[in-house]
Amino acid sequence: MFMRAMVLLVSVAVVPATLAAQAPTAVPKPGPEQKQLESFVGKWTYEGQAETSPYGPAGPLTSVETYEWLPGGFFLSHHFDMRQGGVEIKGLEVLGYDGRGKAYTTRAFDNFGNSSSWKATVKGSTWSWTGDSEVGGKPLHERCTTTFTGPDATRVLCEYSTDGAKWMKNFETRGKRTK
């Protein structure tokens, strides 16, 4: 009986102290880097022209894209539904800021099994993205420039390279925020 009372007493004293020591002192809050991603939030429509590329044939490009904050406000989810030269490309991307690497980063996946990892720098209203993708099972270097031409308007130019030296235009679009 005495032993049970001691175990109970130790449990009542030690367990709450241990739990209190493990509890976070403050919930992290997004910083100015995350706030800069706010310019993407909303539903966007894009129209433009695609050139023949590993993603598909040349032709008109249209896309409906939605950017939303994930819980906590540190990352954005980006759902895209694109038609490039008659080929439908749907996918998901997650955008955020890597504090250790001091860069904006993305990771994207599409309905063809392609995936990509990108980094971005920001100067004024222009985001310059560079990254490596795997398209059709083959490595591809890519770069895109997104320029906010107004609070609800963008221009996007994307290029690709198979060798990292010779760059070819993939597509150019203009986008407008609808919501």
N, C-alpha and C positions, 0 to 999 in steps of 0.2 A: 504494500500500500504506500509506504514512504517513497519507494522508488518511482511509482507512477506519479505521485505528487511532484517529485523533483523534475521528472521529464516534462510534465505539464507546465510547471513554472518556468523551466528553461525555454520551452517552445513559445510560451506567451511573451517572454522577454526578448528572445533572440530573433525569431522569425520576423516580427514587425520592423525591428531595427535593420535586419538584412534587406528586407523589401524596400525600406525607405532609402537605404544607401544605393540601391540600384535604380531608383526612379530618376528620370531625367529632371534636371533642375529647371530647364526652360525649353519650350517647344521652339524648334528652329523656325525662322521666318524668312521668306524669300527676300533677296536683296535687290539692288538696282539692276544687276545683270539679268535677273529673272523678269523684272518689270519691263525691260527693254523688249522682251518677247511679246509683250501685250499688243504690239502693232500688228501681229499676225492673227489675233483672236477674231473669230467670226466665220461666216460662210462666204466663200468667194466663188466667182465664176471666171473662167479664163477662156480666151479665144486666141488662136494664133496659127502658126504654120510650123509643121514638123518636116524635117528633112529625113531622107532614108538613114536609118541608124540601126544599131543592134536592138533597139526597142521596137522597131517596126518600120513600115513604109512611109514615104513622104505623103503629105496630105494635110488637111485641116486638123488642128488640134483643139479640142474642147475639154474642159475639166470643171468639175464641181468639187470644191475642197472645203473641209471644215476643220478649224483649229479650235481646240478647247483645252482649258486648264485641267490637269489631273489634280486630284485632291492634294492639298498642301500648297499648291501654287508654285512648285519648283519646275514642273515639266509640262509641255504641251503635247496633246495627242493631235495628230494630223491625219485625217482620213481623206483619201483622194479617189476619185472616180473619173478616169481620163479616157478619152478616145483619141488615139494618135494614128492618123492615116487609116482609119477603119479597124484598128486593133484596140480592144478595151483593156485598160490597165487599171486595176484597183489595188489599193494598198493602205498600209498604216505606217506612220512614221512617229517617232518620239523625239522631241527637241528639248534641249536643256542647256545649262551652263555648267561646265566642268571647272570648278574653282581651283583645283590643283593644276590643271593644264592651262588655265586662263583662256579658255576658248568655248565658243558655242559648239555643241555637238548634236548630231542626229544619228539615228539608226532607223532604216526603212526596210520594209518587206512588201512584196507584191504577189499577185495571183499567179505569176509564172514561176515562182520559187526564187526570184531574184532578191538580192539583199545588198544594202549599201551602208557605209559608215562615212560620215562627212564631218568637217570642221568649218567654222565660219568666223570671219572677222567683220566688224561693223565700222563703217566710216560715214557719219551723218545718216542719210536715209538709204544707204546702200549696204546690203549684206552680200559678201563674197564667199561662196561655198566651194570647197574642194573636197574630193573624196575618191575612194576606190569602191567599185561595185563589182558584183559578179552578175553578168547578164548572159543567159543561155549557157551557163556553166563556164564562161570565159571571163577573165579579169578585164576591167575597163576603168580608165581614169576619167573623172568627170569634174567639171566646174560649172557653176551657175552663178549668175549675178541677179539678185532681186533688188530692184530699186523702187522705193515707195515714192510715187510721183504726186501723191496727195494723201489725205488721211484715209481714203477708201479706194485707192488705185495703186497698181503696181505694174512694172514691166519686168519680165523675166527672160533672160537669155541663158541657154544651157548649151555646153559643148562637151565633146568626148574625145578621147584619144586611146588608141590601142597600145601605143608605145611611149606615151608621156612627152613626145616631142611634137608630133603633128596633130593639131587640133581641128576638129570638124564640128560644124554647127549641128546640134540635135534639134532644138526648136527655139522659137521666140514667141512669147505670148504677152498679152495685156490682161490684167485682172482687175475686177472690181468687187468690193465687199458689198454683199446684198443684205447682210444682217449683222 
